[in-house]
Amino acid sequence: MASSARWRYTRKNVPSLEKAITLLVVLVLAGLGGLFAWDMKRPPPASPFAVDDKLLSEAARPAEAVAANYLLPSNQNAKRTAGPTVVSTADLSERDTSLGRIAGQYKAKRAILANYEVAGVKAAAVAIDTGGPEWAFGLWFARKPAQAKIAGGAGSIQAWQGETSAGFWAGTYYVELSLEQPSASASAGSARETPAADPLAVLLGEVSRAYVPHGRPFAAEALLPAEGLKADSLRFAADAAFGVEPLKPAFVAEYEAEARVTVVTCGSADAARTTLKAALKALASTDPEGESAGTASPQIDAKGRAMASLADGRAIVLQAVDRFVITAVAGQAEQATALLEQVPQATPGGQVAAAAAVNQAKPKADGPLPKLQEADLSGPDTIRRFNADTLYEKIDGKAQLYLSYNFAELLFTTYTAGASSIDVYVYDMSQADNAFGIYKAEEGENAEAVEVGRGGYASGASIFFWKGKHYVNILAGGEEGHGESASPSGSRELAMKLAGAIAAQLPDAGQNLWAEQILPQADRTAGSFEFRKSDAFGLDFLKDVFSAQYKVGGKDLTLFVLRQPSQEKAEEILKQYEAFAGKYGKILGREDVAGAKVLLIESSGTYDVVFLKDKYFGGATAADDRDLAKSVVTKWAQDLGAAQTK
């Protein structure tokens, strides 16, 4: 009976139990659904790898801004009193309407401005980055006053100099200098028998020394007729030649008997033929006699030439040659045709390429690659150039590292050493700290120090060194192993000989990197001084950081420092470091020491002690001994006031 009664009771309560279970399931599902909806609406958690928008408040500086101090240098002969300041072409136009307008025509990207004092005379300088070497050359010619003389800058820089202004071009840059107060020699109209005493000549020499001459010869020069060519008449014009719109931009050269030849460079042979037809059509539309007679565009003959007349009655003969359109203008059609007869006709593309290669293989006597004709060492062979867009073609796999250090250009060539060859890489890294930084980044632990440039080492038979803004690799035994130990079959003696010859050609102000004096001298490990362009110690906000290793009381310590334009900028770095420490470590304390803010941080069992003083931010990182790190950094902060350099 008891069993039966219990059964009846259970059965009786089943509906209620089922309802309770159903309700519970519904509530659980509703709760999960609500939790899911809430989770979908809430903002995602911050990732330790995410970029804080606050850190992106300032746009990354272009390489030109980073290199401004080098492009407009300052020294005891030409002291910079203001700047350098990077401005847009619009800002340049507001400051100098004439220069800004014409710079815009020659594809100016930006300009760098600075003021100087030379021998007691105030002067100004502007460096303009254009769209390419031909545009820089064109701007240089366009700005040259009629009475200016071809003066020449440092090395083989092409320059002009007038009474109170001078200009030169190198690569993509055009640089113009002007005296705000004329020198005594200029006012008197002297012949400048002592150029060293002329402030303008001094400034021209000092500023142009920072540039490597390159960009010429232009491929178009191989097509210009040699007979009758007037000296120094070649220019690159942004406007249309002879008023014919398709003929621009163009290289223009003057010839005897008032003749002129222009060369327009097109992207391909097909593009050149299209440009030729467009030019002929434009000529026909502007010829009144042709329009009244219903004449179509001038016909192209079997040689690919066409003849027409300009509005002033002169004859114009045009021809497409490979990827170029060549135009000759003279008083008589026969004279214009005779000029074009001097242009290479058979396989013109190959001849132009060969001529350009021959010219390119003849380096400037005092360029970065010296010409050697010795029994054991001769060269250079053809010089090849690589920019930021093409660097990967030469050092694929390492290009990104070089680009991160503001790489500007690579010159590559080969020298002959007996029966073998020596490959040479000359990297222009924009400024000295970048060259030093990539040099240290490539240096191996077992590198053997050698005396060349500002610092060098040997690996096998190869030599690596840096000087000024250049980093140089001398690879004996061939290209293979770039950046590694090159083949020992080459001669280290010859590689060192070549390294010395190249180092002698490279400009260098000779100044120490600023952090060499700021970082403590005592207990520094020899050869440990380094420069990191970005992401120092894995932190994306630590850029342009110098560091060194120390051995203090038998314990290792890493010290670092960076310099900002102002104390306010340095304080921003401190705030970012403090935010990082609070998120991934523990802030143990804050102190004020001799005008410096000192922060003590613990992270993963090691200690960082950092400080902010004036425009400097530095300290010790990943130290095992907290008290040692604090003691060293505190003393460093106290001593920093006496060691600061401007």
C-alpha positions as CSV (number, residue, x, y, z in Angstrom):
1,M,0.0,0.0,0.0
2,A,2.8,2.3,0.9
3,S,4.3,1.7,-2.5
4,S,1.1,2.3,-4.3
5,A,0.4,5.5,-2.4
6,R,3.9,6.8,-3.2
7,W,3.3,6.0,-6.9
8,R,0.1,7.8,-6.9
9,Y,1.7,10.8,-5.2
10,T,4.5,10.9,-7.8
11,R,2.2,10.6,-10.7
12,K,0.0,13.3,-9.2
13,N,2.9,15.7,-9.1
14,V,4.4,15.1,-12.5
15,P,2.6,18.0,-14.2
16,S,3.9,20.4,-11.7
17,L,7.4,19.1,-12.0
18,E,7.3,19.3,-15.7
19,K,6.1,22.9,-15.6
20,A,8.9,23.8,-13.2
21,I,11.6,22.2,-15.4
22,T,10.2,23.9,-18.5
23,L,10.2,27.2,-16.7
24,L,13.8,26.7,-15.6
25,V,14.9,25.9,-19.1
26,V,13.2,28.9,-20.5
27,L,14.8,31.2,-17.9
28,V,18.2,29.7,-18.6
29,L,17.9,30.2,-22.3
30,A,16.5,33.7,-21.9
31,G,19.5,34.5,-19.6
32,L,22.0,33.1,-22.1
33,G,20.3,35.0,-24.9
34,G,20.4,38.3,-22.9
35,L,24.1,37.7,-22.0
36,F,24.9,37.0,-25.7
37,A,23.1,40.2,-26.8
38,W,24.9,42.2,-24.1
39,D,28.2,40.8,-25.1
40,M,27.6,41.6,-28.7
41,K,26.8,45.2,-27.9
42,R,29.7,45.9,-25.5
43,P,33.0,47.2,-27.1
44,P,35.7,44.6,-27.6
45,P,38.5,44.5,-25.0
46,A,41.6,46.4,-25.9
47,S,44.2,44.1,-27.5
48,P,47.8,44.5,-26.4
49,F,48.7,44.5,-30.1
50,A,46.2,47.2,-31.0
51,V,47.4,50.7,-31.9
52,D,46.1,53.4,-29.6
53,D,44.5,56.2,-31.7
54,K,46.1,58.7,-29.4
55,L,49.5,57.6,-30.5
56,L,48.5,58.4,-34.1
57,S,47.7,62.1,-33.4
58,E,50.9,63.1,-35.2
59,A,51.4,62.0,-38.8
60,A,54.6,60.1,-39.3
61,R,57.4,62.4,-40.5
62,P,58.5,61.9,-44.1
63,A,62.1,60.9,-44.7
64,E,62.8,64.5,-45.9
65,A,61.8,65.9,-42.5
66,V,64.0,63.4,-40.7
67,A,66.9,64.3,-43.0
68,A,66.3,68.1,-42.9
69,N,69.3,68.6,-40.5
70,Y,71.6,66.9,-43.0
71,L,70.1,68.5,-46.2
72,L,70.6,72.0,-44.7
73,P,73.6,71.4,-42.4
74,S,75.1,73.7,-39.8
75,N,78.8,74.1,-38.9
76,Q,81.3,76.7,-37.8
77,N,81.7,78.1,-41.4
78,A,78.0,78.3,-42.1
79,K,76.0,78.5,-38.9
80,R,72.3,77.8,-39.1
81,T,70.3,80.4,-37.0
82,A,66.8,79.2,-37.7
83,G,65.2,76.0,-39.0
84,P,65.3,73.7,-40.7
85,T,61.5,73.8,-41.2
86,V,59.6,71.5,-43.6
87,V,56.8,73.3,-45.5
88,S,54.3,72.5,-48.2
89,T,54.5,74.0,-51.7
90,A,51.5,76.1,-50.7
91,D,53.4,77.5,-47.7
92,L,56.4,78.1,-50.0
93,S,54.3,80.1,-52.4
94,E,53.1,82.3,-49.6
95,R,56.7,83.0,-48.6
96,D,58.0,83.4,-52.1
97,T,55.4,83.7,-54.8
98,S,57.8,83.4,-57.7
99,L,59.8,80.4,-56.4
100,G,56.6,78.7,-55.2
101,R,54.9,79.0,-58.6
102,I,57.7,77.7,-60.6
103,A,58.5,75.0,-58.1
104,G,55.0,73.8,-58.5
105,Q,55.5,73.5,-62.3
106,Y,58.4,71.2,-61.6
107,K,56.5,68.8,-59.4
108,A,57.8,70.1,-56.0
109,K,56.7,67.8,-53.2
110,R,57.8,69.9,-50.2
111,A,60.5,72.4,-49.2
112,I,62.9,72.7,-46.3
113,L,63.8,76.2,-45.1
114,A,66.6,77.5,-42.9
115,N,68.4,80.8,-42.1
116,Y,72.2,81.1,-41.8
117,E,74.9,83.4,-40.8
118,V,78.1,83.2,-42.8
119,A,81.1,85.5,-42.0
120,G,78.7,88.0,-40.3
121,V,76.3,88.0,-43.2
122,K,72.7,86.8,-43.0
123,A,71.6,84.3,-45.6
124,A,68.6,82.0,-46.3
125,A,68.4,78.5,-47.9
126,V,65.6,76.5,-49.3
127,A,65.9,72.8,-50.4
128,I,63.1,71.6,-52.7
129,D,62.3,68.0,-53.3
130,T,61.0,67.6,-56.9
131,G,59.4,64.8,-58.9
132,G,62.8,63.4,-60.1
133,P,66.3,64.3,-61.2
134,E,65.1,65.8,-64.5
135,W,62.6,68.1,-62.7
136,A,65.3,69.2,-60.2
137,F,67.6,69.9,-63.1
138,G,64.8,71.8,-64.9
139,L,64.0,73.9,-61.9
140,W,67.7,74.7,-61.4
141,F,68.0,76.0,-65.0
142,A,64.7,77.9,-64.8
143,R,65.8,79.7,-61.7
144,K,69.3,80.6,-63.0
145,P,69.6,84.3,-63.7
146,A,70.8,85.4,-67.1
147,Q,74.1,86.9,-65.7
148,A,74.9,84.0,-63.3
149,K,78.0,82.1,-63.8
150,I,78.3,78.3,-63.6
151,A,80.2,78.0,-60.3
152,G,80.0,74.4,-59.3
153,G,79.4,73.2,-55.7
154,A,81.3,70.6,-53.7
155,G,82.6,67.7,-55.8
156,S,80.9,67.7,-59.1
157,I,77.6,69.3,-58.0
158,Q,76.2,71.5,-60.9
159,A,75.6,75.0,-59.5
160,W,75.2,78.6,-60.6
161,Q,76.2,81.7,-58.6
162,G,75.0,85.3,-59.0
163,E,75.6,88.5,-57.1
164,T,73.5,87.6,-54.1
165,S,72.1,84.2,-54.8
166,A,73.2,80.7,-55.9
167,G,71.5,77.4,-56.7
168,F,72.5,73.8,-57.3
169,W,70.8,70.5,-58.0
170,A,71.6,66.9,-57.0
171,G,69.3,63.9,-57.5
172,T,65.7,65.0,-56.8
173,Y,66.7,68.2,-54.9
174,Y,67.1,71.8,-56.0
175,V,68.7,74.1,-53.4
176,E,68.7,77.8,-53.6
177,L,70.7,80.1,-51.4
178,S,70.4,83.9,-51.0
179,L,72.1,86.6,-49.0
180,E,69.8,88.8,-47.1
181,Q,72.6,91.3,-46.7
182,P,75.0,91.6,-49.7
183,S,78.6,90.9,-48.9
184,A,81.2,93.6,-49.4
185,S,82.6,91.8,-52.4
186,A,79.2,91.4,-54.0
187,S,78.4,95.1,-53.5
188,A,81.6,96.1,-55.0
189,G,81.2,93.8,-58.0
190,S,84.5,92.1,-57.3
191,A,85.7,89.1,-59.4
192,R,85.8,87.1,-56.2
193,E,89.5,86.3,-56.5
194,T,89.3,84.8,-53.0
195,P,86.1,82.6,-53.0
196,A,86.8,81.4,-49.5
197,A,86.1,84.9,-48.2
198,D,82.8,85.3,-50.1
199,P,79.9,84.3,-47.8
200,L,77.8,83.1,-50.7
201,A,80.6,80.9,-52.0
202,V,81.2,79.5,-48.5
203,L,77.6,78.7,-48.0
204,L,77.3,77.1,-51.4
205,G,80.3,74.9,-50.7
206,E,79.2,73.9,-47.2
207,V,75.6,73.1,-48.1
208,S,76.3,71.3,-51.3
209,R,78.8,69.0,-49.5
210,A,75.9,67.2,-48.0
211,Y,74.6,66.0,-51.4
212,V,75.7,63.1,-53.6
213,P,75.7,64.2,-57.3
214,H,73.5,61.8,-59.3
215,G,70.7,61.8,-61.8
216,R,72.7,62.7,-64.9
217,P,73.4,61.8,-67.7
218,F,69.7,61.6,-68.8
219,A,68.9,58.9,-71.3
220,A,67.6,61.7,-73.7
221,E,71.1,63.1,-73.9
222,A,72.3,60.1,-75.9
223,L,69.9,61.2,-78.7
224,L,71.0,64.9,-79.0
225,P,73.1,65.7,-82.1
226,A,76.6,66.6,-81.1
227,E,77.5,68.9,-84.0
228,G,76.7,72.5,-83.4
229,L,75.4,72.0,-79.8
230,K,75.9,75.1,-77.7
231,A,77.7,74.6,-74.3
232,D,75.5,74.5,-71.2
233,S,72.4,75.1,-73.2
234,L,70.6,71.9,-72.3
235,R,67.6,72.4,-70.0
236,F,64.4,70.5,-69.0
237,A,61.2,72.5,-69.6
238,A,57.9,71.9,-67.9
239,D,55.9,73.9,-70.5
240,A,55.1,72.9,-74.1
241,A,57.9,73.1,-76.6
242,F,57.1,75.6,-79.4
243,G,53.6,76.0,-77.9
244,V,52.7,72.5,-79.1
245,E,50.8,71.0,-76.1
246,P,51.7,67.3,-76.6
247,L,55.5,68.2,-76.6
248,K,55.9,68.5,-72.8
249,P,57.8,68.1,-70.7
250,A,60.9,68.1,-72.9
251,F,64.6,68.4,-72.8
252,V,65.6,71.4,-74.9
253,A,69.1,72.1,-76.4
254,E,70.2,75.1,-78.4
255,Y,72.3,74.8,-81.6
256,E,74.2,77.1,-83.9
257,A,72.3,79.2,-86.5
258,E,69.4,79.7,-84.0
259,A,68.3,76.0,-84.3
260,R,66.8,74.0,-81.4
261,V,66.3,70.3,-80.7
262,T,63.8,68.9,-78.1
263,V,63.4,65.4,-76.7
264,V,60.2,64.2,-75.2
265,T,60.4,61.0,-73.2
266,C,57.4,58.7,-73.5
267,G,56.6,55.4,-71.7
268,S,57.0,53.2,-74.7
269,A,57.5,53.2,-78.5
270,D,53.8,53.0,-79.0
271,A,53.3,56.0,-76.7
272,A,55.9,57.9,-78.6
273,R,54.1,57.4,-81.9
274,T,50.8,58.5,-80.3
275,T,52.5,61.6,-79.0
276,L,54.0,62.3,-82.5
277,K,50.6,62.1,-84.1
278,A,49.0,64.3,-81.5
279,A,51.8,66.9,-82.0
280,L,51.2,66.9,-85.8
281,K,47.5,67.3,-85.3
282,A,48.1,70.2,-82.9
283,L,50.5,71.8,-85.5
284,A,47.9,71.5,-88.3
285,S,45.2,73.1,-86.1
286,T,47.4,76.1,-85.4
287,D,48.5,76.6,-89.0
288,P,46.2,79.2,-90.6
289,E,47.2,78.3,-94.2
290,G,46.6,74.6,-93.4
291,E,43.1,75.3,-92.1
292,S,42.1,77.5,-95.0
293,A,43.3,74.9,-97.5
294,G,41.6,72.1,-95.6
295,T,45.0,70.4,-95.1
296,A,45.1,67.4,-92.7
297,S,47.9,66.6,-90.3
298,P,51.4,66.5,-91.9
299,Q,52.2,63.1,-93.3
300,I,54.7,60.8,-91.7
301,D,57.3,59.5,-94.3
302,A,59.1,56.2,-94.6
303,K,61.7,57.2,-92.0
304,G,59.0,58.0,-89.5
305,R,59.4,61.8,-89.9
306,A,57.0,64.6,-90.5
307,M,57.6,68.2,-91.5
308,A,55.5,71.3,-90.7
309,S,55.8,75.0,-90.1
310,L,55.5,77.1,-87.0
311,A,53.6,80.3,-86.9
312,D,56.8,82.3,-87.1
313,G,57.8,80.7,-90.3
314,R,60.4,78.4,-89.0
315,A,60.5,74.7,-90.1
316,I,59.9,72.0,-87.6
317,V,60.7,68.3,-88.2
318,L,59.5,65.6,-85.9
319,Q,60.4,61.9,-85.5
320,A,59.6,59.1,-83.1
321,V,62.7,57.2,-82.0
322,D,62.1,54.3,-79.8
323,R,60.3,55.8,-76.7
324,F,61.3,59.3,-77.6
325,V,59.9,62.1,-79.8
326,I,62.7,64.2,-81.3
327,T,62.0,67.6,-82.7
328,A,64.3,69.9,-84.6
329,V,63.4,73.5,-85.4
330,A,65.5,75.8,-87.7
331,G,65.1,78.5,-90.3
332,Q,65.2,76.1,-93.1
333,A,63.7,72.5,-93.4
334,E,67.0,71.2,-94.7
335,Q,68.9,72.5,-91.6
336,A,66.3,70.9,-89.2
337,T,66.5,67.6,-91.2
338,A,70.3,67.6,-91.0
339,L,70.1,67.7,-87.2
340,L,67.8,64.7,-87.1
341,E,70.2,62.8,-89.4
342,Q,72.6,62.8,-86.5
343,V,70.2,61.0,-84.2
344,P,70.8,57.2,-84.0
345,Q,68.3,55.5,-86.4
346,A,69.2,51.8,-86.5
347,T,67.9,49.9,-83.4
348,P,67.6,53.2,-81.6
349,G,66.4,51.6,-78.4
350,G,69.5,49.5,-78.0
351,Q,71.8,52.4,-79.0
352,V,70.2,54.7,-76.5
353,A,70.4,52.1,-73.7
354,A,74.0,51.4,-74.6
355,A,74.9,55.1,-74.7
356,A,73.3,55.7,-71.4
357,A,75.1,52.6,-69.9
358,V,78.5,53.9,-71.1
359,N,77.9,57.3,-69.6
360,Q,76.6,55.8,-66.4
361,A,79.7,53.7,-66.1
362,K,81.9,56.8,-66.0
363,P,81.6,58.0,-62.4
364,K,82.3,61.5,-61.3
365,A,86.0,61.8,-60.3
366,D,85.1,62.8,-56.8
367,G,81.8,60.9,-56.4
368,P,81.3,58.1,-53.8
369,L,82.7,55.5,-56.2
370,P,86.2,56.5,-57.1
371,K,87.7,55.6,-60.5
372,L,90.7,53.3,-60.1
373,Q,93.0,52.0,-62.8
374,E,95.6,50.0,-60.9
375,A,97.3,46.7,-61.6
376,D,95.5,44.9,-58.7
377,L,92.3,47.0,-58.5
378,S,90.3,48.7,-61.3
379,G,86.8,50.0,-61.8
380,P,84.0,50.7,-61.2
381,D,81.9,48.8,-63.7
382,T,78.4,49.9,-64.6
383,I,76.8,51.7,-61.7
384,R,73.3,50.7,-60.9
385,R,70.9,52.7,-58.7
386,F,68.0,51.5,-56.5
387,N,65.5,53.6,-54.7
388,A,63.0,52.8,-52.0
389,D,60.6,51.3,-54.6
390,T,63.2,49.0,-56.2
391,L,65.5,48.1,-53.3
392,Y,63.9,44.7,-53.0
393,E,65.2,43.8,-56.5
394,K,68.7,43.9,-55.1
395,I,68.4,42.8,-51.5
396,D,65.0,41.0,-51.3
397,G,64.4,39.9,-47.8
398,K,66.3,42.7,-46.2
399,A,64.8,45.7,-47.9
400,Q,62.3,46.3,-45.2
401,L,65.0,46.6,-42.5
402,Y,66.8,49.2,-44.6
403,L,63.6,51.1,-45.3
404,S,62.8,51.2,-41.6
405,Y,66.0,53.3,-41.2
406,N,64.9,55.8,-43.8
407,F,66.9,54.4,-46.7
408,A,67.2,56.8,-49.6
409,E,69.3,55.2,-52.4
410,L,71.7,52.4,-53.1
411,L,74.6,52.6,-55.6
412,F,75.8,49.1,-56.6
413,T,78.8,48.4,-58.8
414,T,81.7,45.9,-59.2
415,Y,85.5,46.5,-59.1
416,T,88.0,44.1,-60.7
417,A,90.6,42.7,-58.4
418,G,93.0,40.5,-60.4
419,A,91.0,37.4,-61.6
420,S,88.2,38.0,-59.1
421,S,85.7,40.8,-58.5
422,I,84.6,42.9,-55.5
423,D,80.9,44.0,-55.2
424,V,80.3,47.4,-53.7
425,Y,77.0,48.5,-52.1
426,V,76.9,52.2,-51.0
427,Y,73.6,52.9,-49.1
428,D,72.5,56.5,-48.6
429,M,70.6,56.4,-45.4
430,S,69.5,60.1,-45.3
431,Q,71.4,61.0,-42.2
432,A,74.3,59.8,-40.0
433,D,72.3,58.2,-37.1
434,N,70.4,56.0,-39.7
435,A,73.7,54.9,-41.3
436,F,75.1,54.1,-37.9
437,G,71.9,52.3,-36.9
438,I,71.8,49.9,-39.9
439,Y,75.5,49.3,-39.6
440,K,75.0,48.1,-36.0
441,A,71.9,46.1,-36.9
442,E,74.0,44.2,-39.5
443,E,77.1,43.8,-37.3
444,G,77.6,40.2,-36.1
445,E,78.7,39.2,-32.6
446,N,82.1,38.0,-33.8
447,A,82.8,40.9,-36.2
448,E,86.4,41.9,-36.3
449,A,86.9,45.7,-36.0
450,V,88.9,47.5,-38.7
451,E,89.8,51.2,-39.0
452,V,87.8,52.6,-41.9
453,G,85.2,55.4,-42.0
454,R,83.6,56.2,-38.7
455,G,83.5,52.6,-37.8
456,G,84.1,49.3,-39.6
457,Y,84.4,45.6,-39.3
458,A,85.6,42.6,-41.4
459,S,83.8,39.4,-42.1
460,G,85.8,36.9,-44.0
461,A,87.4,38.9,-46.8
462,S,84.7,41.5,-46.8
463,I,84.6,45.0,-45.2
464,F,81.6,46.9,-43.8
465,F,81.7,50.5,-42.6
466,W,79.7,53.7,-42.1
467,K,80.6,57.3,-42.6
468,G,78.3,60.3,-42.6
469,K,75.0,59.3,-44.0
470,H,76.4,56.3,-45.8
471,Y,76.6,52.6,-45.0
472,V,79.0,50.7,-47.3
473,N,79.5,46.9,-48.0
474,I,82.6,45.8,-49.8
475,L,81.9,42.1,-50.6
476,A,85.0,40.3,-51.9
477,G,84.3,37.2,-53.9
478,G,81.0,38.2,-55.5
479,E,77.4,39.2,-54.5
480,E,76.5,36.0,-52.7
481,G,76.3,36.4,-49.0
482,H,75.3,40.0,-48.9
483,G,75.2,41.0,-45.3
484,E,76.9,37.8,-44.3
485,S,80.4,36.4,-44.3
486,A,81.5,36.8,-47.9
487,S,83.8,34.3,-49.6
488,P,87.3,34.2,-48.0
489,S,88.7,33.6,-51.5
490,G,88.8,37.3,-52.1
491,S,91.6,39.5,-50.8
492,R,90.9,41.4,-47.5
493,E,93.8,43.7,-48.3
494,L,92.3,44.7,-51.6
495,A,88.9,45.1,-50.0
496,M,90.4,47.3,-47.3
497,K,92.2,49.3,-50.0
498,L,88.9,49.9,-51.9
499,A,87.1,50.7,-48.6
500,G,89.6,53.3,-47.8
501,A,89.3,54.9,-51.3
502,I,85.5,55.0,-51.0
503,A,85.6,56.3,-47.4
504,A,87.8,59.2,-48.6
505,Q,85.1,60.2,-51.1
506,L,82.2,60.3,-48.6
507,P,81.3,63.6,-47.0
508,D,81.1,63.7,-43.2
509,A,80.8,66.6,-40.8
510,G,82.8,64.6,-38.3
511,Q,80.5,65.3,-35.4
512,N,79.7,62.7,-32.8
513,L,76.2,61.3,-32.5
514,W,74.6,63.4,-29.8
515,A,73.8,60.4,-27.5
516,E,77.5,59.4,-27.3
517,Q,78.0,62.2,-24.8
518,I,74.6,62.0,-23.1
519,L,74.8,58.3,-22.2
520,P,77.1,57.7,-19.2
521,Q,80.7,57.1,-20.1
522,A,81.7,55.1,-17.0
523,D,81.3,51.3,-17.1
524,R,80.1,51.3,-20.7
525,T,80.8,48.1,-22.6
526,A,83.0,48.7,-25.7
527,G,81.2,48.5,-29.0
528,S,77.7,48.3,-27.4
529,F,76.5,51.8,-28.4
530,E,73.5,51.3,-30.8
531,F,70.7,53.2,-32.5
532,R,67.2,51.9,-33.0
533,K,65.0,53.8,-35.4
534,S,61.7,52.4,-34.3
535,D,60.0,50.0,-31.9
536,A,62.8,50.0,-29.4
537,F,62.5,47.2,-26.9
538,G,59.3,46.2,-28.6
539,L,57.5,49.5,-27.8
540,D,56.0,51.2,-30.9
541,F,56.2,54.7,-29.2
542,L,60.0,54.5,-28.6
543,K,61.6,55.8,-31.8
544,D,65.1,57.2,-32.6
545,V,66.5,55.5,-29.4
546,F,70.2,55.3,-28.6
547,S,71.3,52.6,-26.1
548,A,74.4,51.0,-24.7
549,Q,75.3,48.1,-22.4
550,Y,77.1,48.5,-19.0
551,K,78.8,46.3,-16.5
552,V,78.4,47.8,-13.1
553,G,79.6,45.9,-10.1
554,G,79.8,42.7,-12.1
555,K,76.1,43.1,-13.2
556,D,74.8,43.8,-16.7
557,L,72.6,46.9,-17.3
558,T,71.0,48.4,-20.4
559,L,70.7,52.2,-20.6
560,F,68.8,54.1,-23.3
561,V,67.9,57.7,-24.2
562,L,65.9,59.6,-26.8
563,R,65.6,63.3,-27.5
564,Q,62.4,65.1,-28.4
565,P,62.0,68.6,-30.0
566,S,60.7,70.0,-26.7
567,Q,60.0,69.0,-23.1
568,E,56.3,68.8,-23.9
569,K,57.0,66.1,-26.5
570,A,59.2,64.2,-24.1
571,E,56.4,64.3,-21.5
572,E,54.1,62.6,-24.0
573,I,56.6,59.7,-24.2
574,L,56.6,59.5,-20.4
575,K,52.8,59.3,-20.3
576,Q,52.8,56.5,-22.9
577,Y,55.4,54.6,-21.0
578,E,53.5,55.1,-17.7
579,A,50.3,53.8,-19.4
580,F,52.1,50.8,-20.7
581,A,53.7,50.0,-17.3
582,G,50.3,50.3,-15.6
583,K,48.8,47.9,-18.0
584,Y,51.5,45.2,-18.2
585,G,53.5,45.8,-15.1
586,K,53.4,47.5,-11.7
587,I,54.5,51.1,-10.9
588,L,56.4,50.9,-7.7
589,G,57.1,54.6,-7.2
590,R,57.6,58.1,-8.6
591,E,60.3,60.6,-7.5
592,D,61.6,64.0,-8.5
593,V,65.4,64.0,-8.7
594,A,67.4,67.1,-9.6
595,G,64.6,68.4,-11.8
596,A,64.0,65.0,-13.3
597,K,60.8,62.9,-13.0
598,V,61.9,59.3,-12.2
599,L,59.5,56.3,-12.5
600,L,60.2,52.8,-11.0
601,I,58.4,49.9,-12.7
602,E,58.4,46.1,-12.1
603,S,57.5,43.8,-15.0
604,S,57.8,40.0,-15.2
605,G,60.4,39.9,-12.5
606,T,62.7,42.7,-13.9
607,Y,62.8,46.4,-13.3
608,D,62.7,49.5,-15.5
609,V,63.8,52.8,-14.1
610,V,63.0,55.7,-16.5
611,F,63.3,59.5,-16.2
612,L,62.2,62.6,-18.0
613,K,64.5,65.7,-17.9
614,D,64.0,68.6,-20.2
615,K,63.6,67.1,-23.7
616,Y,65.3,63.8,-22.8
617,F,63.6,60.6,-21.9
618,G,65.8,57.6,-20.9
619,G,66.6,55.1,-18.2
620,A,67.4,51.5,-17.6
621,T,65.3,48.6,-18.9
622,A,64.9,44.9,-18.0
623,A,67.3,45.2,-15.0
624,D,67.6,42.3,-12.6
625,D,68.8,44.5,-9.7
626,R,66.3,47.1,-8.8
627,D,68.5,49.1,-6.4
628,L,71.4,49.1,-8.9
629,A,69.3,50.3,-11.7
630,K,67.7,53.0,-9.5
631,S,71.1,54.2,-8.3
632,V,72.7,54.4,-11.8
633,V,69.7,56.2,-13.3
634,T,69.3,58.6,-10.4
635,K,73.0,59.6,-10.7
636,W,72.7,59.9,-14.5
637,A,69.7,62.2,-14.2
638,Q,71.6,64.3,-11.7
639,D,74.6,64.6,-14.0
640,L,72.6,65.2,-17.2
641,G,72.3,68.9,-16.8
642,A,76.0,69.4,-17.2
643,A,76.2,67.0,-20.2
644,Q,73.3,68.4,-22.3
645,T,74.1,69.5,-25.8
646,K,72.0,71.6,-28.0
